[in-house]
Amino acid sequence: MEGEAVISNRAMVLATILLCAVAACGDSEPADRAELTRREKDSIIARSPIPGARAVGTAMTSADSAAARQARLDSADQEP
């Protein structure tokens, strides 16, 4: 029983060391790479061939239409 605990303890220590080594050696993204906005990411997804991607494009179009309509209503309220 005690021998199993020692093996298990050693396995945990070895796994922790291995995990830390892999995390430390990971390749980070280049700093000069520009971050994509949420809209840019959604646009890329909308043009992809994955199932349901067209729905993302449709949702973006609907959101744009709603925002444009709200802007028109807001501007109409401001003019006397």
Phi, psi and omega per residue, in radians:
M1 nan -0.799 -3.131
E2 -1.187 -0.574 3.106
G3 -1.139 -0.656 3.105
E4 -1.155 -0.646 3.138
A5 -1.157 -0.672 3.121
V6 -1.154 -0.745 3.130
I7 -1.137 -0.751 3.133
S8 -1.121 -0.711 3.123
N9 -1.130 -0.748 3.111
R10 -1.124 -0.693 3.127
A11 -1.111 -0.694 3.121
M12 -1.150 -0.736 3.122
V13 -1.127 -0.779 3.125
L14 -1.100 -0.740 3.124
A15 -1.121 -0.686 3.116
T16 -1.138 -0.766 3.119
I17 -1.114 -0.757 3.133
L18 -1.103 -0.749 3.124
L19 -1.092 -0.745 3.114
C20 -1.132 -0.680 3.131
A21 -1.147 -0.734 3.122
V22 -1.151 -0.725 -3.138
A23 -1.158 -0.655 -3.127
A24 -1.242 -0.523 -3.111
C25 -1.596 0.040 -3.114
G26 -1.093 2.568 -3.135
D27 -1.539 2.113 3.131
S28 -1.528 2.783 -3.138
E29 -1.253 2.601 3.115
P30 -1.101 2.493 -3.091
A31 -1.248 -0.450 -3.080
D32 -1.443 -0.105 3.141
R33 -1.300 2.218 -3.116
A34 -1.306 2.455 3.088
E35 -1.335 2.447 3.077
L36 -1.488 2.492 3.081
T37 -1.339 2.920 3.120
R38 -1.066 -0.672 -3.139
R39 -1.162 -0.700 3.107
E40 -1.122 -0.732 3.105
K41 -1.101 -0.760 3.129
D42 -1.114 -0.645 3.121
S43 -1.139 -0.692 3.103
I44 -1.130 -0.749 3.124
I45 -1.112 -0.717 -3.098
A46 -1.090 -0.517 -3.140
R47 -1.583 -0.031 -3.103
S48 -1.456 2.794 -3.115
P49 -1.483 0.154 -3.103
I50 -1.250 2.636 -3.134
P51 -1.064 2.344 3.116
G52 1.498 -0.016 -3.100
A53 -1.160 -0.604 -3.132
R54 -1.099 -0.544 3.115
A55 -1.120 -0.570 3.100
V56 -1.121 -0.763 3.104
G57 -1.110 -0.702 3.111
T58 -1.122 -0.711 3.123
A59 -1.148 -0.677 3.103
M60 -1.115 -0.738 3.123
T61 -1.106 -0.740 3.116
S62 -1.112 -0.734 3.122
A63 -1.132 -0.694 3.099
D64 -1.117 -0.743 3.128
S65 -1.106 -0.749 3.136
A66 -1.135 -0.705 3.129
A67 -1.164 -0.707 3.124
A68 -1.142 -0.733 3.120
R69 -1.110 -0.747 3.128
Q70 -1.117 -0.662 3.110
A71 -1.138 -0.691 3.097
R72 -1.122 -0.744 3.123
L73 -1.132 -0.708 3.123
D74 -1.115 -0.731 -3.133
S75 -1.231 -0.553 3.102
A76 -1.204 -0.599 3.102
D77 -1.199 -0.512 -3.080
Q78 -1.405 -0.477 -3.116
E79 -1.483 2.339 -3.131
P80 -1.317 nan nan
